[in-house]
Amino acid sequence: MKTTISLDEMKNVRGGSGDINVLIFLGAMLIFIPMVGVALSIAGLVKAVVS
């Protein structure tokens, strides 16, 4: 899986239903980023309890 998207790929995506794909991608990022933060904070709590 490739996580980075080049500008050329973004331009290609914008054809046809590209706007919907971009909205889905942005929505996924908005959901994914807080989940990572929560996971990191939980991991920090676990480390603090274990040590």
Contacts in CASP RR format, 6 or more apart in sequence:
PFRMAT RR
TARGET T0000
AUTHOR 0000-0000-0000
METHOD contacts of the structure
MODEL  1
MKTTISLDEMKNVRGGSGDINVLIFLGAMLIFIPMVGVALSIAGLVKAVV
S
10 22 0 8 1.000
13 21 0 8 1.000
13 22 0 8 1.000
14 22 0 8 1.000
END
